[in-house]
Amino acid sequence: MLECRDVERRFGGLVAVTGVDMHIRRGEIFGLVGPNGSGKTTMTNAITGFFPPQKGQILLNGEDITGLAPHKVARRGVARTFQNLALFNGMTVLDNILLGRHVHMKPSVLRTALYPWLSRPEEIAHREVVEEVIDFMQLENVRDEPVDAIPLGLKKRVELARALVAEPSFLVLDEPMAGMNQEEKEYMARFILDAREERGVTVMLIEHHMDIITGICDRMMVLSYGEVIDTGIPKDVIADPRVIKAYLGGAHAVQ
């Protein structure tokens, strides 16, 4: 599904990531972890087109997408959530989720002028997709609430729902469980697993919660100071002394 070859991204004199090779198989949940400042979000932004790499290559389904603008990457079946919530306060849950359909919309002056014949059927089809995802994410009770009036756990769910209505084949989740309690984390983990099983998406999951990574990821990669220090099955990776040192600075097991 995704292959990154020798990816490097610098910001001035700061090397954010360098020499990163990564491949994600179709249908798997792939964990990307590392201490703060290790380059996880930089890799996410490189893949999704926000900050293209200055060196290396990124392939999606065999197609070179290196340097493509974010909207062009999105049209190739990539959707993402953000480390900091990127919802539109003042708008309802329903309207925030509906915005995720923008990659499938075809606005034009002609369609507006001929709304009953051209745009209305399209809008109905978009809303049907949104309502199905609202049911899938169990957001029926808050669908008409202003998004800024609901709890953090539900806001995170809304952001995931907005990504899912784009009908992606590859889903990038940047710390979707940050700030959640244990119950909310378990709910979100279940939704991610269900999205893979029922909607056929491949997932790249960036998380600090190692219990989630080891619980739902098929494979994982660890970054430290912008470089890969290990890749493999979670239970093997977290036992790697280099990973333990990167996280804890000593010989303790990563929980």
VONUPA-950431 format. One line per 8 residues: their letters; for each residue x, y negated, z of C-alpha. Coordinates in nm, 3 decimals. Layout:
! residues N
A = X Y Z ~ ...
! end
This chain:
! residues 255
MLECRDVE = 0.000 0.000 0.000 ~ 0.268 -0.251 0.103 ~ 0.644 -0.253 0.059 ~ 0.884 -0.522 0.178 ~ 1.241 -0.510 0.051 ~ 1.525 -0.697 0.223 ~ 1.296 -0.985 0.324 ~ 1.461 -1.298 0.460
RRFGGLVA = 1.303 -1.624 0.574 ~ 1.490 -1.925 0.712 ~ 1.368 -2.251 0.858 ~ 1.660 -2.489 0.817 ~ 1.949 -2.327 0.999 ~ 1.724 -2.085 1.189 ~ 1.706 -1.732 1.051 ~ 1.354 -1.614 1.139
VTGVDMHI = 1.377 -1.272 0.969 ~ 1.656 -1.111 0.771 ~ 1.710 -0.780 0.595 ~ 1.361 -0.651 0.677 ~ 1.258 -0.336 0.490 ~ 0.907 -0.212 0.561 ~ 0.656 0.016 0.394 ~ 0.297 0.073 0.498
RRGEIFGL = 0.112 0.375 0.366 ~ -0.243 0.355 0.239 ~ -0.500 0.429 0.510 ~ -0.271 0.398 0.811 ~ -0.266 0.160 1.107 ~ 0.086 0.022 1.126 ~ 0.205 -0.160 1.436 ~ 0.449 -0.450 1.417
VGPNGSGK = 0.589 -0.541 1.759 ~ 0.872 -0.730 1.920 ~ 0.948 -0.988 2.188 ~ 0.834 -1.348 2.142 ~ 1.028 -1.515 1.862 ~ 1.130 -1.186 1.702 ~ 0.980 -1.274 1.362 ~ 0.644 -1.093 1.366
TTMTNAIT = 0.432 -1.390 1.261 ~ 0.697 -1.497 1.011 ~ 0.662 -1.158 0.842 ~ 0.285 -1.196 0.844 ~ 0.310 -1.539 0.684 ~ 0.556 -1.409 0.424 ~ 0.322 -1.125 0.326 ~ 0.012 -1.345 0.308
GFFPPQKG = 0.181 -1.627 0.117 ~ 0.188 -1.899 0.382 ~ 0.570 -1.906 0.404 ~ 0.713 -1.699 0.116 ~ 1.050 -1.533 0.173 ~ 1.358 -1.704 0.032 ~ 1.511 -1.364 -0.034 ~ 1.372 -1.018 -0.097
QILLNGED = 1.056 -0.880 -0.250 ~ 0.703 -0.798 -0.134 ~ 0.497 -0.544 -0.328 ~ 0.126 -0.478 -0.283 ~ -0.001 -0.164 -0.456 ~ 0.313 -0.180 -0.669 ~ 0.251 -0.541 -0.777 ~ 0.508 -0.807 -0.688
ITGLAPHK = 0.326 -1.070 -0.479 ~ 0.639 -1.249 -0.356 ~ 0.572 -1.623 -0.352 ~ 0.205 -1.601 -0.449 ~ -0.020 -1.868 -0.294 ~ -0.237 -1.746 -0.003 ~ -0.563 -1.763 -0.203 ~ -0.410 -1.549 -0.476
VARRGVAR = -0.289 -1.294 -0.221 ~ -0.640 -1.291 -0.068 ~ -0.793 -1.217 -0.408 ~ -0.577 -0.907 -0.428 ~ -0.753 -0.759 -0.128 ~ -0.555 -0.898 0.166 ~ -0.732 -1.053 0.466 ~ -0.592 -1.167 0.800
TFQNLALF = -0.671 -1.300 1.143 ~ -0.455 -1.558 1.320 ~ -0.257 -1.557 1.642 ~ -0.439 -1.875 1.746 ~ -0.811 -1.870 1.678 ~ -0.890 -2.036 1.345 ~ -1.266 -2.063 1.382 ~ -1.474 -2.371 1.299
NGMTVLDN = -1.620 -2.515 1.618 ~ -1.964 -2.670 1.576 ~ -2.064 -2.403 1.327 ~ -2.257 -2.089 1.414 ~ -2.117 -1.739 1.433 ~ -2.309 -1.657 1.114 ~ -2.167 -1.952 0.919 ~ -1.810 -1.879 1.036
ILLGRHVH = -1.839 -1.522 0.914 ~ -2.002 -1.628 0.587 ~ -1.693 -1.837 0.512 ~ -1.502 -1.513 0.474 ~ -1.691 -1.450 0.149 ~ -1.526 -1.749 -0.022 ~ -1.288 -1.528 -0.221 ~ -1.590 -1.369 -0.392
MKPSVLRT = -1.782 -1.690 -0.456 ~ -1.790 -1.863 -0.797 ~ -1.899 -2.223 -0.737 ~ -1.956 -2.452 -1.035 ~ -2.167 -2.749 -1.140 ~ -2.368 -2.522 -1.370 ~ -2.441 -2.271 -1.094 ~ -2.553 -2.554 -0.866
ALYPWLSR = -2.781 -2.698 -1.134 ~ -2.928 -2.357 -1.205 ~ -2.939 -2.250 -0.840 ~ -3.263 -2.043 -0.849 ~ -3.134 -1.832 -1.138 ~ -2.757 -1.814 -1.086 ~ -2.652 -1.906 -0.733 ~ -2.948 -1.785 -0.526
PEEIAHRE = -2.911 -1.414 -0.615 ~ -2.537 -1.440 -0.546 ~ -2.598 -1.607 -0.209 ~ -2.846 -1.335 -0.111 ~ -2.586 -1.068 -0.198 ~ -2.320 -1.246 0.009 ~ -2.554 -1.273 0.307 ~ -2.637 -0.903 0.287
VVEEVIDF = -2.267 -0.820 0.322 ~ -2.235 -1.061 0.617 ~ -2.538 -0.918 0.797 ~ -2.400 -0.565 0.757 ~ -2.067 -0.669 0.911 ~ -2.247 -0.852 1.194 ~ -2.419 -0.523 1.277 ~ -2.090 -0.334 1.244
MQLENVRD = -1.916 -0.572 1.488 ~ -2.217 -0.577 1.725 ~ -2.261 -0.954 1.704 ~ -2.638 -0.960 1.649 ~ -2.709 -1.126 1.984 ~ -2.484 -1.425 1.912 ~ -2.522 -1.459 1.534 ~ -2.696 -1.798 1.564
EPVDAIPL = -2.488 -1.933 1.854 ~ -2.228 -2.210 1.804 ~ -1.896 -2.029 1.793 ~ -1.743 -2.265 2.051 ~ -2.010 -2.158 2.305 ~ -1.925 -1.785 2.313 ~ -1.653 -1.607 2.520 ~ -1.302 -1.546 2.389
GLKKRVEL = -1.359 -1.174 2.338 ~ -1.654 -1.244 2.109 ~ -1.462 -1.516 1.925 ~ -1.191 -1.262 1.844 ~ -1.462 -1.030 1.714 ~ -1.602 -1.309 1.496 ~ -1.258 -1.367 1.344 ~ -1.223 -0.997 1.266
ARALVAEP = -1.573 -0.997 1.117 ~ -1.481 -1.295 0.895 ~ -1.182 -1.100 0.766 ~ -1.390 -0.786 0.702 ~ -1.658 -0.962 0.495 ~ -1.387 -1.039 0.239 ~ -1.392 -0.660 0.178 ~ -1.014 -0.625 0.202
SFLVLDEP = -0.812 -0.316 0.125 ~ -0.527 -0.444 0.345 ~ -0.600 -0.614 0.678 ~ -0.340 -0.808 0.877 ~ -0.428 -0.865 1.244 ~ -0.204 -1.110 1.429 ~ -0.245 -1.043 1.803 ~ -0.623 -0.981 1.790
MAGMNQEE = -0.633 -0.886 2.158 ~ -0.439 -1.177 2.310 ~ -0.613 -1.305 2.622 ~ -0.858 -1.015 2.644 ~ -0.938 -0.804 2.949 ~ -0.908 -0.425 2.937 ~ -1.270 -0.363 2.838 ~ -1.253 -0.617 2.555
KEYMARFI = -0.927 -0.463 2.432 ~ -1.086 -0.119 2.421 ~ -1.381 -0.254 2.222 ~ -1.148 -0.422 1.972 ~ -0.938 -0.107 1.936 ~ -1.253 0.086 1.856 ~ -1.356 -0.166 1.591 ~ -1.013 -0.146 1.428
LDAREERG = -1.027 0.233 1.418 ~ -1.380 0.223 1.278 ~ -1.277 -0.030 1.013 ~ -1.009 0.212 0.896 ~ -1.238 0.515 0.902 ~ -1.563 0.365 0.773 ~ -1.442 0.081 0.552 ~ -1.122 0.235 0.419
VTVMLIEH = -0.890 -0.051 0.513 ~ -0.519 -0.021 0.576 ~ -0.418 -0.221 0.884 ~ -0.102 -0.399 0.994 ~ -0.145 -0.474 1.364 ~ 0.075 -0.721 1.551 ~ 0.037 -0.678 1.925 ~ 0.215 -0.717 2.258
HMDIITGI = -0.006 -0.457 2.428 ~ 0.200 -0.141 2.389 ~ -0.081 0.079 2.519 ~ -0.289 -0.027 2.218 ~ -0.001 0.022 1.974 ~ 0.075 0.372 2.103 ~ -0.295 0.454 2.126 ~ -0.415 0.368 1.773
CDRMMVLS = -0.113 0.319 1.544 ~ 0.015 0.593 1.316 ~ 0.359 0.432 1.292 ~ 0.525 0.119 1.425 ~ 0.820 -0.111 1.364 ~ 1.008 -0.315 1.622 ~ 1.170 -0.649 1.540 ~ 1.425 -0.830 1.755
YGEVIDTG = 1.585 -1.160 1.660 ~ 1.443 -1.121 1.309 ~ 1.593 -0.778 1.243 ~ 1.446 -0.427 1.244 ~ 1.571 -0.218 1.534 ~ 1.349 0.090 1.489 ~ 1.061 0.232 1.285 ~ 0.866 0.551 1.336
IPKDVIAD = 0.603 0.731 1.543 ~ 0.512 0.517 1.847 ~ 0.604 0.771 2.116 ~ 0.952 0.808 1.965 ~ 1.008 0.438 1.904 ~ 0.921 0.324 2.256 ~ 1.174 0.574 2.394 ~ 1.455 0.421 2.185
PRVIKAYL = 1.709 0.256 2.420 ~ 1.741 -0.037 2.178 ~ 1.366 -0.102 2.202 ~ 1.373 -0.076 2.581 ~ 1.660 -0.322 2.595 ~ 1.488 -0.567 2.356 ~ 1.175 -0.571 2.573 ~ 1.308 -0.533 2.925
GGAHAVQ = 1.681 -0.595 2.907 ~ 1.752 -0.276 3.095 ~ 1.706 0.099 3.107 ~ 1.336 0.113 3.193 ~ 1.060 0.290 3.009 ~ 0.830 0.077 2.795 ~ 0.475 0.121 2.918
! end
